[in-house]
Amino acid sequence: MTRSSHTAEREAPLSGEPDNAEQADERRQPAELFRDLRTSPSGLTGREATRRQLVYGPNVLTRSGGRRWPGELLSQFTQPLAILLALAAVLAWAGGTPALSIAVVAVILLNAGFAFVQEMQAERAVEALAAFLPPTARVVRDKVRCEIAAKDLVPGDILVVSEGDRVCADARIIEGTLTLDLSSLTGESLPVTRSPEPSDETGSLLEAHELVFSGTTCSGGEAEAVVTRTGMHTELGRIAALSQRVHTERSPLEKQVRRATWIIAVVAVAIGAAFLPIGVAAGLGWSAAISFSIGLIVANVPEGLLPTITLALAAGVRELARGGAVVKRLSGVETLGSTTVICTDKTGTLTENRMRVTRLWLADGEMDADRAAHEPKAAILAASGAACTTAEAPTSAQPQGSGDPTELAILRLAEDLGVAVEPAQRKTDRRAIFTFDAHLKRMSTVNDEAGAATVHTNGAPEVVLPRCTQTG
């Protein structure tokens, strides 16, 4: 009877519905969080999770606002240079050169269409941030660990995070210790440790030792955490919301193009107007003089300038996108190129958070990684190192990969030497995994290779090398 009463109380409607989880203090002790979120270490029931899904919505990043494409497309025709080209097309038609008029209009239309497509692709900041979230998550539901779609997570769920996982919601650790890569949120390349014990930090939530955040990657350990915020209410969701602010300012390039457009227009009209009386004085009729003046005005308008600028900016956006950068507008590329001072805090070091193997130490000596392509022992070493990882190599969906930067460097080395192992195969062949321990300074896996169990170990040289033996 007592058990039934407890279950009914936990499945009762939340007071204030969606505001209840939003008002919960993530830094509180687990017992207080369980009370505020109406949950327990045993997790939610499937029925309660379904009800909360209706209250809080799916755990996804959403784009604010409605359809903006009509305004975006119209803005391509209202640029100063596009307006100048349109006036030139009208004058060319009036001057008796319809072929030139049609060509100029074609340039305007093609440029507007191409620029519009590029702007739409560049503005997909939310989709780029959503790539940090995994498709599935492991939770405790009905007192049993199970795997669900990440979008089905709700506040109060007990989330299970282990080495190699990407966190898909903001949560408070209740059991276990994790090593997290927070570079996607803080830009810091060094991993940090998170544990259930609260810290004395009173500043930003990102500095709290007991919290984990959506979009970060676990590079070591295993823990259970109670979900406190999902979707757009997470720290990653806050970044997504900031990226969608509509207020924009003209870039230096846009200001220069606007100024150049006025100069071109004034010069072209002045030359055309100056020739009109000169042509009449030289013996031309008024009709011929007007036609020639219009031709001079049109000839002074650079029809190729607008598409040249658009193509140059589009190439820059694609280059930055390949590097994992989020660019909202084409002109943002030029703004970045015009930057002369960058203000940073903390160490002031700007890195790509990417490591690379440069040297290998083998039984018969050391060698440069660049010269190890035809060395069988180097391939064996790289394959063993790659087998003992939980990171995921870069893909088209995740250009930077995910996981510990050191493990990603090992995976890149294995790929360069032609011994890369697919993540699915690594998981299938793996019998057991002993995650990295800061005290033991090593990590080991037991893999099934050719029907036999093989142990692979990665770790500090002073710990691993004494355990190695050389056989003939």
SVG drawing of the C-alpha trace seen along z (x, -y; Angstrom):
<svg xmlns="http://www.w3.org/2000/svg" viewBox="-2 -73 68 91">
<polyline fill="none" stroke="black" stroke-width="0.4" points="0.0,0.0 2.9,-2.3 4.6,-1.6 1.4,-2.4 1.0,-5.7 4.6,-6.7 4.2,-5.9 1.0,-7.9 2.6,-10.9 5.6,-10.7 3.3,-10.5 1.1,-13.4 1.0,-16.5 4.0,-18.8 3.1,-22.0 3.3,-24.8 3.9,-22.2 6.8,-23.4 7.9,-26.0 8.6,-23.4 11.8,-22.1 12.8,-25.5 12.8,-26.7 14.7,-23.7 18.2,-24.7 20.7,-22.3 23.3,-22.8 21.1,-21.4 21.8,-18.1 20.3,-15.1 17.6,-14.5 16.3,-18.0 16.4,-17.8 14.5,-14.5 11.8,-16.2 11.6,-19.3 11.6,-17.2 9.3,-14.5 11.6,-11.7 13.9,-9.2 17.2,-7.3 15.1,-4.6 14.1,-6.9 10.7,-7.8 8.1,-5.4 7.3,-5.1 3.9,-6.6 5.2,-9.6 7.9,-10.2 5.3,-10.2 3.2,-12.8 6.2,-15.0 7.1,-14.8 3.7,-16.5 4.5,-19.2 8.1,-20.0 8.2,-19.1 10.9,-17.1 14.6,-17.5 15.7,-19.2 17.0,-22.6 14.4,-24.6 14.5,-27.5 12.6,-30.6 10.3,-32.6 8.4,-31.6 9.3,-31.5 11.7,-34.3 12.6,-33.3 10.4,-35.9 12.1,-38.7 15.5,-37.2 15.0,-36.8 13.7,-40.3 16.8,-41.7 18.9,-40.3 17.2,-42.7 17.4,-45.8 21.1,-45.9 22.5,-49.2 24.6,-47.5 21.6,-45.4 19.4,-48.6 22.1,-50.3 22.3,-47.3 18.5,-47.4 18.5,-51.1 21.3,-50.3 19.0,-47.6 16.1,-50.0 18.4,-52.6 19.8,-50.0 16.3,-49.0 15.3,-52.7 18.5,-53.3 17.7,-50.6 19.9,-47.8 17.5,-45.1 20.1,-42.4 22.3,-44.2 19.3,-44.9 18.3,-41.2 21.9,-40.2 22.0,-42.6 18.7,-41.4 20.0,-37.8 23.0,-38.7 20.8,-40.3 18.5,-37.2 21.4,-34.6 23.3,-36.5 20.1,-36.9 19.3,-33.2 22.8,-32.1 23.3,-34.5 19.9,-33.5 20.8,-29.8 24.1,-30.5 22.5,-32.7 20.0,-30.0 22.8,-27.4 24.9,-29.8 22.1,-30.6 21.6,-27.0 23.3,-27.7 20.7,-25.7 21.3,-22.6 25.1,-23.0 24.7,-23.1 22.2,-20.2 25.1,-18.1 26.6,-18.1 23.7,-16.0 23.6,-12.2 20.6,-10.4 20.1,-8.1 20.6,-8.2 20.8,-5.6 18.4,-6.2 16.8,-4.4 13.1,-3.9 10.9,-1.7 14.1,-0.9 15.7,0.7 18.5,-0.8 17.4,-1.2 18.3,-3.1 15.8,-5.7 15.8,-8.5 17.6,-11.5 14.6,-13.7 12.5,-11.8 14.5,-12.9 12.6,-14.9 13.5,-16.6 13.6,-14.0 15.1,-11.3 18.1,-9.4 20.7,-9.7 23.6,-7.2 26.8,-8.7 30.0,-6.7 33.3,-7.1 32.8,-8.1 29.2,-9.3 28.0,-12.7 25.8,-14.3 22.3,-15.2 20.8,-17.3 21.9,-19.4 22.0,-17.2 23.3,-16.9 25.5,-14.0 24.2,-11.8 26.7,-8.9 30.1,-8.3 32.8,-10.5 33.3,-11.8 36.0,-13.5 34.3,-15.9 35.4,-17.8 33.6,-21.2 35.3,-22.8 32.0,-23.1 30.7,-25.5 33.8,-27.1 36.4,-26.8 38.8,-25.2 40.7,-22.3 41.7,-20.6 39.1,-18.1 37.6,-18.7 36.4,-16.3 32.8,-16.2 31.6,-14.4 28.5,-14.3 30.2,-16.4 29.1,-20.0 31.7,-22.8 31.9,-26.2 31.7,-27.9 29.0,-30.5 29.7,-31.9 28.7,-30.4 26.9,-27.1 29.6,-25.9 32.1,-26.0 30.0,-23.9 31.8,-20.6 28.6,-18.5 26.9,-19.5 27.1,-18.1 25.9,-19.9 24.3,-19.1 26.7,-19.0 29.7,-18.0 31.6,-14.8 32.6,-12.3 36.3,-11.3 36.5,-9.1 34.5,-7.5 30.9,-6.5 28.1,-8.2 24.4,-8.6 22.9,-12.1 19.4,-13.5 18.2,-15.6 17.4,-19.1 16.9,-20.9 16.2,-19.8 15.9,-21.3 16.2,-25.1 16.4,-25.5 19.9,-23.9 23.2,-25.9 23.5,-24.7 20.0,-25.8 20.8,-29.3 23.6,-29.5 21.2,-28.4 18.7,-31.1 21.5,-33.8 22.5,-32.8 19.0,-33.5 18.8,-37.2 17.6,-39.1 19.5,-42.4 22.3,-42.7 24.7,-45.5 26.3,-46.2 29.7,-44.6 32.7,-46.7 32.3,-45.2 28.6,-46.2 29.5,-49.8 32.3,-49.9 30.1,-48.5 27.3,-51.0 29.9,-53.9 31.3,-52.5 27.8,-52.2 27.1,-55.9 30.4,-56.9 29.8,-54.8 26.3,-56.1 27.4,-59.7 30.3,-59.3 28.3,-57.5 25.4,-60.0 27.9,-62.9 29.7,-61.5 26.4,-60.8 25.0,-64.3 28.3,-66.0 28.3,-64.2 24.8,-65.2 25.5,-68.9 28.9,-67.9 27.3,-65.4 24.7,-68.0 27.5,-70.6 29.5,-68.1 26.6,-67.7 24.7,-64.7 21.0,-64.9 19.2,-64.9 18.1,-61.3 21.6,-60.1 23.1,-62.1 20.7,-60.7 21.3,-57.2 25.0,-57.6 24.8,-59.2 22.7,-56.2 25.3,-53.9 28.0,-55.7 26.1,-55.5 25.4,-51.7 29.0,-51.1 30.3,-52.6 28.2,-50.2 30.3,-47.1 27.9,-44.2 30.4,-41.6 31.2,-43.2 28.1,-41.9 28.5,-38.2 32.2,-38.4 31.7,-39.6 29.0,-36.9 31.2,-34.1 34.2,-35.2 32.2,-35.3 30.5,-32.0 33.9,-30.3 35.0,-31.7 31.8,-30.4 32.4,-26.9 36.0,-27.0 34.9,-27.9 32.1,-25.4 34.6,-22.6 36.5,-23.7 33.4,-23.4 32.7,-27.2 29.1,-28.5 28.6,-31.5 25.2,-33.2 25.7,-35.6 28.0,-35.7 29.3,-39.1 30.4,-37.7 33.4,-36.1 34.7,-39.5 34.0,-40.9 36.2,-38.1 38.9,-39.0 38.8,-42.7 39.4,-41.8 42.6,-43.4 42.2,-42.8 40.9,-39.7 40.3,-40.0 40.5,-36.8 40.3,-35.8 42.1,-33.2 45.3,-32.0 44.5,-33.9 45.5,-30.8 43.6,-30.1 43.7,-26.5 41.7,-24.1 41.5,-21.6 43.1,-19.1 46.2,-17.0 48.4,-15.0 50.8,-12.1 54.3,-13.3 56.7,-10.5 56.4,-6.8 58.6,-4.8 59.0,-1.2 61.1,1.7 64.0,0.9 63.9,-2.9 61.8,-5.9 60.7,-7.4 58.6,-10.3 55.0,-9.5 55.3,-10.9 57.8,-8.2 55.9,-5.3 53.7,-4.5 55.7,-1.4 56.7,-0.2 54.8,2.9 55.5,2.4 54.2,-1.1 50.9,0.2 50.6,2.7 51.1,0.0 48.6,-2.3 46.0,0.5 46.4,1.5 46.1,-2.2 43.0,-2.7 41.4,0.5 41.8,-0.9 39.7,-4.1 36.1,-5.2 36.4,-8.3 34.6,-8.5 36.6,-9.6 35.5,-12.6 32.6,-12.0 30.6,-14.2 28.0,-14.7 30.6,-15.3 33.6,-16.9 35.6,-17.3 34.8,-13.9 33.9,-13.3 35.9,-12.1 39.2,-12.8 41.6,-14.8 44.4,-12.3 42.3,-9.4 41.2,-11.3 44.9,-11.8 45.5,-8.0 42.5,-7.3 43.9,-9.8 47.3,-8.0 45.6,-4.6 43.7,-6.0 46.8,-7.5 48.6,-4.1 45.6,-2.3 44.7,-0.3 41.6,-2.3 38.8,-0.2 35.2,-1.2 33.4,-2.2 30.7,0.4 33.4,3.2 35.3,1.9 32.1,2.2 31.3,5.7 34.7,7.1 35.1,5.6 34.5,8.0 35.3,5.7 36.5,2.1 38.3,0.7 38.0,-3.1 40.9,-5.4 41.7,-5.7 43.6,-8.8 45.3,-6.8 46.3,-3.9 47.1,-6.2 45.9,-3.7 43.0,-2.3 42.5,1.2 40.2,3.1 39.7,6.8 38.9,7.5 38.0,10.6 40.5,10.9 40.8,14.1 38.8,16.0 41.2,15.1 41.0,12.5 43.6,9.7 44.3,7.0 45.1,3.4 46.3,0.8 46.8,-3.0 48.3,-5.2 51.2,-7.0 54.6,-5.7 56.0,-5.1 53.1,-2.8 52.6,-1.0 56.2,-0.5 57.3,1.6 54.4,4.0 55.5,4.5 57.6,7.5 59.4,8.1 59.1,11.5 60.9,12.8"/>
</svg>
